[in-house]
Amino acid sequence: MTFVGFVPILLSAVVWFGFWRVNRKRGWFTIGEVIFWDVIVLILIQLLWLRWF
């Protein structure tokens, strides 16, 4: 496996970190909801990544 295979997971980690920071200030969601939405974003990133690569 090359480094390129880790790009979608790294993008998802960046999205999770950003969402977590915003949620920490606002307090809109529980940690379970943050994880749920991050999984949805990871699936979308994977689908887009598979489409172009």
Secondary structure, DSSP 8 states (H G I E B T S, - for coil): --GGGGHHHHHHHHHHHHHHHHHHHH--S-HHHHHHHHHHHHHHHHHHHHHH-
